[in-house]
Structures are given as structure tokens and as C-alpha cells.
Amino acid sequence: MFDVAAYVSHLGYGGSLEPTLETLRELHRRHLESVPFDNSLHAHKGLAVWDEVETDPDVLFEQLITGRRGGVCHELSGLFRTLLQRLGYEVLILSAGIRGADNQYGPDLEHMLNAVRIDGELYLVDVGFVGPSFIEPLHVGEEEQEQNGFRFKVVDDGEHKVVLRQGVAGGWQGVYRFREQERRLADWKGFSSTVEKDMEWFWEGEQLTAGTKIQGRTDENGQLILIGRRYVESKDGAEKVRAIIDKNEYETLVRHILRQAA
């Protein structure tokens, strides 16, 4: 059964559980450090993974917290949303389209995230996006917000809000775009049948095929991501990308990201 005390203990958090912005920041970062993104159980499903968004919170708790496995965006976001609601936060479900090839964005239902309203201000809460992206709640506003050496802001393009990110080098680049429209889980019903069959998840403008394993987690070294055999380390405003050829190194990285014992 869903257990708030066991959940926050798993996150390594022992502070106040008052529904404040500071508590939200701590829980958000610790969640990214403690519960990894891992699509291993779902990689073969492609867009059919969206047929399973109405997962019972008790089941998610048993799988991701008690069972210590990672999850995909709707699992991670759903689990965290339940925690925040039980702590007294006002939580909304949002959807987003991820930036893909040629800086085009996918359909609005391509990604699920949450938003929290505190003192009349809206903050994006996203523990289910493998990244690289923000690691603490992001205020929905055009001011620049620095995290992990990167700068973020949310701008209005007329139809959507767009999350932009900039490192120490290069210009602003989109992460994803969203509408401030509260969603219901039922909105995803049938989504996989409404888009092109070859449409898959994008990362940094590259289209990924069904079957590609993706794991990611935040640690003291920043955000760590494995896209197949491509390893991305994102910290201090810069990214290092390299291919992992050695089998032992690959397996060691997977264990570290998934917090598994050697």
C-alpha cells in the first residue's frame, strides 16, 4: 500500500512535510536522485506504453519504491503526484510535446508531467523526463532560473509555453512545449492509435526506435543518461557525450544509474 513515510524515507528526506516551495524543491531533487528513469520493461511497446497510464498508486508504490525499480514518465509522475497530493499540494496533470528533429515538437500528449500551484504561482514538476532538463521545480515565468550550471526559462510562443535551456556555451534550446491546460488520465486513452505508427520518442533531435533502452538519474555529478550505448553526463552547464563500447563499463553504468549493487 502507498505509504508516505516509507516513500520519503526512500528519498532520503527527513525534513518538514509542510506543502511549501522549499519542501517541493527538496523532494523533487531527491526523487530524481533516488528513483531512476528506466524504460527497460516498456521499450518494446513503443507508443503503446500510453495505453497503461491509469496505474493504481498502490501498484506503482510496490513496484518503484518497495521493488526499487525505475519507471517511465507516467509511472514516475503518477507516483510523485500521489505523494504531493497527500502532502496537501495543489497538483495538476499537464502534457507536453518534446523537441525533435529540426527543432519541431511532438504531439501535446507525447509526455506527461505535473504542475503545482503555490501562492498563486505555477511551477513545473517533472520527475519523469529522462532529460537533460531541470532538476528542481521550474517557475512558469520568463525570468532566467539557474540549475546545475544551466539556465532555464519558460516563454510563450502564442499557442504554447516552451521550456528553454542554455548551457555555458551555445544559445537557448527547447526542451519541450506545453499548454497550461489541466489534463485527465483519460485524455491519453487511444493516443497511441492517433499518431503515425513510426513516431517514437525523440532525444536531442534524434528519433529513437521502439526497443531502445533508456536509463537516467541525477546524482552528485549531475544528470546521467544512457540512450542505448550513448552515455550523456550533464553537469556544470555542459554535456559530455560518448559511446560506451566496453561491455563491463556499460553494465557498471547501468547498475550505477539504476542504483543496483554490483
KAGIWO-V309416 format. One record per run of one state. SS is the DSSP state (hx for helix, st for strand, lp for the rest). FROM is the first residue (numbers start at 0). TO is the last residue. If there is no record, write none. Layout:
ss=(SS	SS)
from=(FROM	FROM)
to=(TO	TO)
This chain:
ss=(lp	hx	lp	hx	lp	st	lp	hx	lp	hx	lp	st	lp	hx	lp	st	lp	hx	lp	st	lp	hx	st	lp	st	lp	st	lp	st	lp	st	lp	st	lp	st	lp	hx	lp	hx	lp	st	lp	st	lp	st	lp	st	lp	st	lp	st	lp	hx	lp)
from=(0	3	10	20	34	36	38	42	52	56	66	70	71	72	87	89	99	100	103	104	105	107	110	118	120	125	137	139	144	147	149	156	160	166	172	178	184	188	190	193	201	203	205	207	213	219	221	227	229	235	237	243	246	257)
to=(2	9	19	33	35	37	41	51	55	65	69	70	71	86	88	98	99	102	103	104	106	109	117	119	124	136	138	143	146	148	155	159	165	171	177	183	187	189	192	200	202	204	206	212	218	220	226	228	234	236	242	245	256	261)
